Amino acid sequence: MLDDIEAEEHAKLLWDDGLIAKAFKYSRCQRDFINPGRSLFDFLAEKAEDIFADEPAKVAYRKRQTLLLVARMWGSYIGSPVEKQSLRYFWLEECIDDATTANLAAHQPPPGETDPHYPGFTHWLAPAYAPDTNPERWNQEGMNLVTLPPSCAHPTLLFYIYGPCSKYIAGIVTEAESESERDAQLLDFFRPYYSLLPNYDHDDPRCQPKAVLATAWANDEFAGYGSYCNFQVGLENGDSDIEVMRHGMPERHVWFAGEHTAPFAALGTTTGAYISGERVAARILKAHGLKEDRR
């Protein structure tokens, strides 16, 4: 368990104006010169070597390793491990425009009025204590939905999984011979993590899950086997690829809309998905000789 001071230290090093921001700037300014094989993790590991230089060698090493473990949370943003995030096209992930961020900032409490940890979020870093169910030590991230506003709060733990871990969970869901077997295996997988949350008591029935729900998109052919647009190492022309997908095949009456056909400034966002839908609708109307009705 990281203490609050160290947890806040790592958060500031990554976020705020930290390593993630530096990686965005580097990718944006140097993208034509970055080897397509370099990943975001390569960049973070390189920069981490210059951090904690004033600490004793063993402490500095441990903190650098912890910082890189915390950085793995980026995987849940892109649906793929951070080692697969293209550094060359990382700039395409810098997608929240000023108006969106300004709206969010207006709803944040003043500095000093929040704890270092958001109370509804827990990150388990490369857990080594579940070798039977998680020998690869996939990190886990959970949201406690009790901490939502009272009107919509409910006692649910929502785990974000991605990459090989999501494939493994999908296998449990689709291969179990019964619902009871499926639920038992899912709970066996997640119990090592939720059982470490504050105030958990194995003997208290209030701490025992009443139901479990898991998606299996990674095994669903109609969901592209869990496909999700992201920018992986080895990508040569990521921005051009988006433009081609955004254009679609209008000559065959095929148009694409969605968060990764949006303007570059809003890729991967709900705002971008909405904008792309509006643009495609306008193109379809034009193709059929119809005018937009903006009422």
Disulfide bonds with the S-S distance in Angstrom:
none
